Amino acid sequence: MSLVFPHTFVPWFRSVAPHIHAYRGKTFVVALAGEAIAAGKLNTFVQDLAILHAMGIKLVLVHGFRPQVTEQLAAKGQVSRFSHGVRITDAVALDCAQEAAGQLRFEIEAAFSQGLPNTPMANATVRVVSGNFLTARPVGIVDGVDFMHSGVVRRVDGAAIRRAIDIGALVLLSPFGFSPTGEAFNLTMEDVATATAVALQADKLLFMTEIPGIREDASDPDSNIDTELALADARRLLTQMPAPQQPTDPAFYLQHCVKACAGGVERSHILPFGVDGALLMEVFTHDGIGTMVVDEKLESLREATPDDVGGILQLIEPFERDGTLVRRERTEIERDVANYTVIEHDGIIFGCAALYPYPESRTGEMAALTVSPMSQSQGDGERILKRVEQRAKAMGLDSIFVLTTRTMHWFIKRGFAQVDPDWLPEARKRKYNWDRRSQVLVKKLP
């Protein structure tokens, strides 16, 4: 039996609460590569999906079946054939694809039906709905290659899928589509997932893949994963990459992420199914684990609005409790919210500071400078400081000052100098708490 330590569990659980609030009622399309199922990852993956479902997230699951179809073909003495990264589906391959899809749907539905005590599926109720939601057309002949029964998505019945997920069901899609004449086509999981996410205007499209994400240096397999790519940067990367021929090529999933975001999906992700809990880490942590493509940078530095009061309070409360910051009442923050600058990431406030001007003394106080522990040491504090300096200069101020008891060295490294409290503007000096003995530091503005 594992032990749960309140001193670590409680802060962690509180830290993910903003993400839980932000994603309730949102729509995620999750695409699971058939390689993940072949690697024995289905049960733990389903458990993580059930957790998302329990938190009020609307889910569509698209499964792949590349290795399963290849295995079926091999059992019949046939060889898999691919071109342009797409399977060439003859009559035998189509039969194998139908058999593999049926088997996988059975396994997935069985996994969602588990409810053993002392497992993540205990008390979980996830109803799985499948159906003929996809209309397809043939790939046809490309560069002289006849793809036969391989197809591409023509239309997604987004309204029918939306009705199912709105009543709490999880929609399961296999990579199969049918023409208006009833002809079956073998589709790719990536095409189905992307088309579905665009049709639903989903909040997220998440690919659970063989690769860990897009590396910062594509030529160096040991370079760091680029956790966030603006859509324009992702498009530029694609032009520099060779045309993908197989799923492990970096451009293979990236091209679909770009297509999804260009089609109106807010965020698309490439995640490694080999990392246990990758889906939960990507959704509920600040930096995630794989690569996320967005139409614009999610992190924004801006002036606060009345809607940010709750986020500011949640951010600064732990620092008020341990004495790092002076306590501020909600009514005070609501009154002064226009003085605040915030850093927001994905709808969550991760940093803030307020500027209180003293025009008669041509100076201003920067107060409540706070950065969430989840994003410290990433330069957010300096970014907020620079924005406050810009605001102060725009007001015609010559300097800014701070009062601090614990972070004096941080400010000194950034050009502040210590002065006597008597230096303070008269109005501020009258409110100075001599018992707290805060250090006063001033920075001249260029």
N, C-alpha and C positions, 0 to 999 in steps of 0.2 A: 504494500500500500504506500503510495507516494504522499509526502507531506506537503501541505499548502501553507506557506508562511504569510500571515496577514501583512507584514511590513513590506513585502514585495508584491503580493497579489493585489492588494487594495489600490496602491498608487497606479499599478499597471491597468487595472480594470477601469479606474477613473480616467486614465489617459486615453483609452479607446472610446469612451462614451461620446465624445464629439463626433466621431466617425459613425457610430451607431445612429445618433440622431440625424446626421446628414444624409444617410443612405436609406432610411426607412421610407418605403414607398417607391424607391427608385427601381429602374429596370436594368438588369444585367443579362447579357447574352454570354454564356460561357461555352467555349469550344474545347473539347477534350480529345487530344490525339489518340488514335487507336493504339499507338505505341505505349501510352500510359496504362491502358487496360491490359495489354500484353505483359507489361512489367509488374502487374499485380498491384497497381495503385488505386483501383476502382473503389474499394471499400472506404479507405481513408478520405478519398476525394469526395465521395458521396456524403460522408459525415460532415465535412466542411461546408458543402452546399446546404445541407440540412440546417446548419447553424445560421447561415446567411438567410435562409428561408424563415427561420424562427424569428429573426430580427426584422422581418417585414420587407425584405428585398424580393422583388418579383423576378423570377428566374426562367430563362430559356436555356436548355442544355442541348448542344449539338455534339454528337459523338463522331469520331472518325473511325475508319476500319481498314486502313492500308495494310498493316501486317496480317490482319485476319483474312483478308481477301487473298493476299499472297500465299498464306498457308493453305487455304482451300484449293487454290489453283495447283500448288505443289502436290497436294494429296491426289489430284486428278492427273498428275503428270504434265501439267501445263506450266509455262514460264510467264511471269509477269512482264508486260511490255509498257514502257512509259515513253512519252515524248513531250517536250516543253513542260516537264514537271507534272504531267497529267497522265493517268492510266488510260491506255487504249483498251476499251471494253468491248470485246467480242461477245458472242452469245454465251460461251462457257464462262467468261469472266463476269458477265451479268448475273448468271445463275449463282456463281460463287459470292458475289456481292450481296445478293438477296439473302442467301443463307447466313452470311456473316452478320448482316444487319439484323436479321431476326434473332439470332443467338445473342447479340450484344444488347438489343433492347430487352430481352428476357433477363439477362444478367443485371442490367442497370435497374430495371423495375424491382427485381428481387432485392438488390442492395438498398433501395429506398424503403423497402417494406420491413427491414430489420427493426427490432425494438428490444434487443436484449438488455436486461438490467445492467447497470454499471458500465454502459458504453455511451458514446455521444448520441446514439440513435434512440436511447430510451426516452419514451414519451414524445418522440418526433412523429408528426403526422404530415407526410408529404405525398400528395396525390399527383401521380404522373399521368399526363395527357399526351397522347400522340395522335397524328392524323395526317391527312393529305393536305398539308398547308402550303406545299410548294408546287408551282408550275415550272416546267423545265423545257428547254429546247436543246437540240443537239449541238455539240461543239462543231461538228462538220469536218471538213477537210482543211487542214492547216499546213501550209508548206508541203503539200503533197501527201500528208499523213492523214488517213481516214480514221477518226476516233470512234466511229461506229456508235456504240450505245453510251458513250461518255457525253455528259451534258453540262449545261450551265443554267443557273437559276434565271428564269424569265420573270417570275412574279412571286412574291410572298404574300399570303393572306394575313396581313398584319392585324386586321380588325378581329379575325377569329382568334389569333394568338393572344391579342390583348384581352379579349373577353375571358379567355381561360386563365391568364395570369392574374387578372383583376379579381377573380373569385378565389385566389389562393392556390391554384394548381401550378405545378411545374410542367412546362411544355418540353417534351423530348423530341428532337428532330434527328432523323437519320439522313445521311447524305444521298437521298433518293428523291427524284421528282418525276412528275408525269406530264406528258403533253396533253393537250385537249382531246386527242384521239385515244388516250389511255396508254400510250407507249411509255415504258419505264426508262429512266436515264440514271446512270451512275454519276453522282456529283462529287465534288470535293467538299470536305468538311469546312475548309477555309472559305469557299465561295458561299456555302449555305449560311455560315455564321455571320459573314460580313453583310450579305444581302438582308438577313433577318434583322441584324442590329440597325441597319439603315432604315428598313421598313418600319421598325418600332420607334426609331429615333431614341435608341437606348442610351442610358447614361454611361454604361461601360460595355465594352467588348473585350473579353479576356480569353486569350489563347493559352492553353496549358500544353506546352511543347517540349521537344527534346532539347532545345537550346536555352541557355540561361538568360538570354536577352541580347540586345545590341551592344557590342563593345565600343568603348570610346575610340579605340584604334583597331579598325577592322583587320589590320595586318598582324596584330599582336594578340594571340589567343589568351594571353595572361593579363591583358589590360582590363581595367575596371568596366563594369557594366554601366552604360549611360542610363540613369534611372528616369530621366525625363527628356523627351525630344519634342521641340516645337514642330508643328506640321511642316513648316517651310524647311526646317533642317532635315527632317526625315525624307522629304522629297529630294533634297539635294544629295543626301546619302545614297538614295536609290539610283540616281544617275551615275554614281561613282562605283556601284557594285555590279558584278557580272550578273546576267540574267539567271535567276534561280532555276535549278534543275531538280533539286530534292529538298525536303523539309529542313535539313540541317544547314542549308545555305542561308547566310544572314538575311538576304533580301526576301526569302520565301514568305515569312510571316509579316515582315515589315511592309511589303506592298499591300497587304490586306488591311493592316492598321491604317495606312495612309488613305486607302480608299474609303474606309469606314469614317474616319474623321472628316474627310472631304465631303462625305455624304450627310454629315450632321450629327454623327455620334460624338459625344463630348470627349471621351477618352477611350483609347484602345491600348491593350497591354499584351506583352509577350512574357510569359512566366515559365519557369522550369518545373515540370511535373516531378522531376527527380528530387526536389527539395520538399520534405514533408511540411505541409501547412503553408505552402507558397501562396495559395489563394487568400488565406486569412491574413498573411503578412502583407500582401500587396494592398488589400482593402483597408486594413485597420492600423497600419503604421505610417508614419509621416513620409518616409522615403521609399517604402515598399522594398521589393526584392528583384523585380525584373525591369523591363523597359516600358515606359508609358509614353504614348504619342498623344499630344493634345493640339488643338487648333491654335492655342496661344499659351504662353507660360501661365501655369496655374497660380504661381506665387506672385502676388501683387503688393506693392508698397503704395499706400494711399492714405488720405485723410479719413478719419472715422465718421460714421453716421450714427444716428440714434439706434439703428438695428444692431450696432456692434457693442452696445453697452453690456449685454449679457456675456459676450465673449471676452471682453476686457476684464470684467469682474472675475470670471473663471480663471483667467490667466494670472492675475495679480494676487488672488486670494491666498495661495500657499506662501507667497513671499511676504505678505502682510502678517500671516500667522507666525512665521519664524523670525519676524522683526527686521527683515531686510528692507521692507518698504513701510512707510507710514500708512496706517489704515485710512481708506477713503470710503465714505458711504455711497450707496448706489445713487442717491439723489444728487450728490456732488458730481459724480461721473456723468450722470444724465445732463446736468446743467452745463458741464464743461466739455461735453463730448467733441465739440468742434475743435478743441485745442489738441485733440489726440491724433497721432499718426499710428497706423497699424500695418503689420505685415499679415496678409491673409494667404493661406494655402488651401486650395480645394474647399473654400467656404469656412475654414477654421482659422481663428486668430492665433498666431504663434508669436507675436511680438507687438509691443506698443510703447509709446512715450507721449507725454503731454508737454506743451510749451505754454507757459504763462508769461506774457509780456509785461514789462514795466517800462512803458515808453518814456516816462519822465526821466528815467535813468539810462535810457538807451540800452537796456539789457533785458534778458528773459530767463526764466527758470525752466530747465528741462526736468520734469518730474516723472516718476513712475516708469522709468525705462526698464522694461521687462522682456525677456526672451524665454520661451518655453524650454524646459530642460530637454525636450525631445529634439530641439533644433539648435541647441547652443553649439558654439565653436564652428559655426558655418558662415559667420560674417553678418548675420542678421542685425546684431546690435550696432555694428558700424553703419549699416545701411540706414537704420532708423536715425542714428546720430546725424548722418549727412543730410537726410531729409529735414530734420529739425533745424539744422543750421541754415538750410535753404529757406525755410519758412521764416526764420528769424531775420535773415538778410532782407527778405522781401518786405518785412515790416519796418525796415530801417534801423534795426538794432545793431549795435557794435560788438556785443558779446552775449554769451549764454553762460549760465552757471548751474551747478547741481549741488545738492546737499546729500551726503552719503556717509554711512557708518562702516560699510564693509567693502566697497568696490572702488576705493580711492585709486589704487594702482591701475585699474583698467582705464580710468579717465585720464590719469597722468600720461599714460602711454599714447593717448590720443590728443595731446596738446593742451590739456587743462593744467592749471597751476593753482596751488592752494593759497587761499587768502584768509585773513581774519574775518570772523563773522560780522565785525563792524563794517566791512565793505558792502554788505547787502543793502539794497534799496530800502529806504525807511519803511515803506509799507510791508516789505517782507521781513525786515528785522523785528517788527512788532510781533510777528507770528513765529519767530524762531524759538524752538524748544531747547532751552539751555540744558535741561536734564538729559536730553538725548545726545547732546554733544556731537552733532553731525559736523563732518568736515565740509567746508565750503570750497568748491573748486570752480575756477573761471576759465573760459576759453575765448580769446579774442577772435572775432570773425574776420577773415581776409577781405 
